[in-house]
Structure formats: C-alpha cells, structure tokens
Amino acid sequence: MTKIPITKTGFQKLKKELELLKTVSIPENIKDIEEARAHGDLSENAEYTAAKERQAYLHGKISDLENNLASSEVIDLSKLRDDKVVFGATVIIEDIDSGTETTYRLVGPLESNVDKNHISVTSPIGKALIGKAIGDDVTVTTPGGSRKIEIINICIEDTETE
C-alpha cells in the first residue's frame, strides 16, 4: 500500500472528524431512525428513508476516513530543511509575467484546500516546485496553460495553523 504524506495537523484533523462522526453524528442518526420508525408505515415514511440514506452516507464517510488514516504517513516537519522546496513547505512565488506574488503551502492530497492556498504535492504546481530553491525560475504547466514563476522564499514551520 502506498503511503500518503500528511502533516501532523492534517492527520489530527482527520482523526477529530472521524471521532465526531462516531460519537455525535451516528448516535444522532440512530435516534432519528428510531423516531421515524415510531411514526408507523415505513414504506411511505420520508423521514425514515432520509435517515437511512444519511446512515449509509455516514458509514461511507467513516470508512473513507479510516482508510485515509490507515494509508497516511505523518511527516515530521521539524526534521526538514528550508533550502529547497519540500513537503510541508510554505513557498512564496512570483508570477514573472504579472509580478503577482502568491503564497502556497505544499501538503498531501488529503489536506489540500485551494481556498487556503494549501496545494497538494501531487498537483501540477506542487510537482513543479518540489526540489527547487530560492531564486529558481520554474515553468509550471497547468490546465490553464504554462506559467513562469520564480521562488521568492521558502519556510518550513513545525507549528501549523489550520
């Protein structure tokens, strides 16, 4: 089984989500099923059908989270150097054509979040940045076309924010 890299914070977040599903969402769903069942005829009971569908969704989500946690490899960021772009690094890049600076954090595919500029190391930009150093010019081929960028700064912090 191929291990998927993940930060300690990302791993803890997945564990917390799994625990919430098991200790809060599932018991609430069981209560909803019992209440819907008490209303009588199950064949025409929309509440019962919805609660059973929710139950299937919750069990599927739990299964996915358990599989993701089992296949994850937590990377200790404190042992990484910031002379090259590596997993867990925060990288400031400048688009050479527009001069626009963007900050990205390279994370695993399970914790990527475009809204927070957390990109996967397996994304086109992530793959292009890995192994590069400050001052390097990099050509990134994305679905939107090629971009030429320069690495302005690299930072690896052991303390992570969500």
N, C-alpha and C positions, 0 to 999 in steps of 0.2 A: 504494500500500500504506500503510495506517495504521500509524504507528509506535506501539509500546507503551512507555510510560515505565518505566524501571527504574533502580535505584540502581547505583552502581559496584560495590558489594559483591554485589548480586544478579546482575549481569552476569558478574562474575568467578566466582561460584559455578556458574552455568550452564556457563561455559567449562570449568571444572575437571571438572564432571560429564561433559561431552562428551569431554574428553581421557581421563578414566578409562575410559569405555566403549570408546573406540577403542584404547587402549593396553593395557588389562588384560582387560576383560570379553570383547571379541571374540576376542583370542588364546586365552583360556581356553576359550571356546566352540568354537573351531576344533579345539583339542586334544580336547575332549570328543566332538566329532563323529567325529574320526579314531579315537579309542579305541572308540567304539560301533560304527563301521563294521568294525573289526577283529574284532568278535565274530561276524560272519557274517551270516546271513539278515536283511536289513533289514526285510522285511515283518512280522516278528514281534519286532522289536527295540525294546523300550520305551525303552531308553536313547537310541537313535538318534532316535526320534520326539521325545522330550523335548528333546534337544539341538537338533534342527532347529526346534522350536517356540520355544526360547529364542533361537535365532539370529534368527528373524523378529521376536520381541519387541525384541531389542537393536537391530536395524536400524531398526525403527519408532521407538524411543526416540531414536536418533541423529538420525533425520530430523526428529522433533519439536523436539529441542534446536537443531539447525541452523536450522530455520525461526524458532524463537523468538529466537535470537540475531540473525538477519538482520532481524527486524522490530522489534528493540528500539532504543530511544533512551535512551542513558545521560544522566541529568540530573545536572548538576554542582551539588551541594548547597551548595557554598561561595559560590555567587552568589545564593542565595536569602535573603530577609529573613524574620525571625520575627515580624512584626507581624500577619500573617494566616496562616491555615492553608493550606499548600500541599503539593504532593507532597514526600515525604521528611520532613515534619514529625513530631515526636513531640508528641502532644496529650494533655493531662490534662483529662478531662471529669468532671463530677459529675452523677449522675442526680438531678434536682431532687426527685423523689418519695421516693427511698430514701436520698439523701445519699451513696451509694456512689461513690467515685472510681475511675476506670479510666484507664489509660494506653494509648493506641493509637499506632502508627507507621503513617503513610499511605505505602503503597508501590504498585508496579504489580501488575497481576493475576498476573504470572508469579512473584512472590515473596511473595504473601500467605500468611500462616500464622497461623491463628486461635489455635493453642496459644501462640504468642509475642506475641499481640496485634498482629501485623502485618496490617493490613487494606488491601484494595485501595481505591484512589481511586474505583473504579467501583462499590463496594459501597454499599448504602443509607446507612450511617453515613459513609463516605468522601465521598460526594456531598454529604451534608448539611453536613459540616464545612468543605469547601473554600471558601476566601474569607472565612471568619468570623474574628473577632478575640477576644482575651481578654475575658471578661465577657459575650459574646454568649450569649443563650438560643437554643437550636436545637431544633426539633421534628423527630425522626427517625422516619420510617415504615419499619418493618421487617416481615418476615413474621410476627414475634411480636406486632405491634401498634405503636402510637405511643409514643414516649418523649420526654420533655422533658429536655434536658441543658443544662448551662452549661459553657462553655470556661473552664477554670481557668488553664491555662498552655500555651504553645507554645514548642517548642525545635527548632531545626534544627542538627544536628551534622554536620560534614563527615566526622568519623571514625565509622564504622559498626561495630556489632558484629553477629555472626551469631546 
